[in-house]
Amino acid sequence: VQLQASGGGSVQAGGSLRLSCVASGIIFNLNAMGWYRQATGKQRESVALSTDGGDEIYADSVKGRFTISRDNAKNTLILQMNDLKPEDTAVYYCKSDLYMLGHPKSTHWGQGTLVTVSS
């Protein structure tokens, strides 16, 4: 299983970035997919989630600015980040979760991609 995240970079406040996560080795459309981030000295936190049923869940801090989407045909998860703020600076990770009745949850993490927002 591999989750390959990309798209991070440095941007000024108010700018935009688009993160991508390409998955291999999983049945993508059966997985809940999510973006998480970890700032220096802080715990990893959930940013946006996309369930296998198509629901989207956002952290309050990013609502209205970030949009999560998925292309099941391309096994790709996207995070469009607009109006970025310095407090969005973090390493961003994608994660997959597979829930199957009678089986333990199967979780995989991608490597992180660094997002730096300057004021």
QUIKA-V537083 format. One line per field, one symbol per residue. phi: phi as a letter, one per 30 degrees, with the letter a starting at -180 (. if undefined). Layout:
BEGIN
phi: ???
END
This chain:
BEGIN
phi: .bcccajdlcbdejdbbbcbbccbibdedccdbacbbbdeibddbdcabbdddjdbbbdedceiccbcbbcddchbcbbdcchdbedddadcbcbcbccbeibddcbbcdddbdcbccd
END
